[in-house]
Amino acid sequence: MSAELETALQQPQLALYGGTFDPVHLGHVHIATEAADMLDLDTVLFTPALSSPHKQGRETASGSLRAELLALATAHDPRFCVWDVELTRAGPSFTVDTIRTLRDLRGEGAGEPFLILGLDQLPAFDRWHEVEQVLELSRPIVIDRGGDHGVDPSAEFDRLEAALPRRLASLLRRGYLPLEEPHPASATEIRRALAAGEAPEHLDPAVRARIAELELYA
């Protein structure tokens, strides 16, 4: 573990930001920046999944390449750090396991980490592995970036309060964070453009150059 990561893991105001990041784009960075600014975060840990249990059936770029692209995309902000813990874990990436590992590394007395979620994750959230433990061990922040697949936040919070213990489900509603300036980036659209030989928008220049060099997603 690098000294930079060791320092990042011990910061008092810390958030986990997981996903496949396939590839990381400016929308991901925008979400992390807005969350860090609004919540006064010391660190946002970008945690790429080896394989997401919610995205089975779609092949992704290798974990090492996605982590490399994440490092390029986040190098400009000292609050951002890439943690590859899920890339060394066999099988699907369960968020609860990552939270437990983080809490063990931080030790007794460290505050609960924030957990950055997208509004589009709410419809399946109650089916997450050990979802109640996820909510017991972290402070969820639900980012509404606008246009999240037609998800109605109020209806979803109501549904989750019926599906989960109300005390825990209410944490999601209290963590709702709509962005004033949503970002239009889409990893699906970026992959489509690259596969078609087009120049996609919404990529960091260093990420775009590395993708072109390696001919990823072509």
Salt bridges, closest charged atoms under 4 A:
ASP22 OD2 - ARG58 NH1 2.81
ASP37 OD1 - ARG79 NH1 2.76
GLU68 OE2 - ARG210 NE 2.53
ASP77 OD2 - ARG79 NH2 2.88
ASP97 OD1 - ARG100 NH1 3.85
ASP120 OD2 - HIS149 NE2 3.75
ASP126 OD1 - ARG159 NH2 3.01
GLU130 OE1 - ARG100 NH2 2.53
GLU130 OE2 - HIS129 NE2 3.37
GLU136 OE2 - ARG167 NH2 2.67
ASP148 OD1 - ARG145 NE 2.67
GLU156 OE1 - ARG159 NE 3.08
ASP158 OD1 - ARG173 NH2 2.67
GLU161 OE1 - ARG166 NH1 3.28
GLU161 OE2 - ARG173 NE 3.15
GLU189 OE2 - ARG192 NH2 2.77
GLU198 OE1 - ARG192 NH2 2.93
GLU201 OE1 - HIS202 NE2 3.97
GLU213 OE1 - ARG210 NH1 3.07
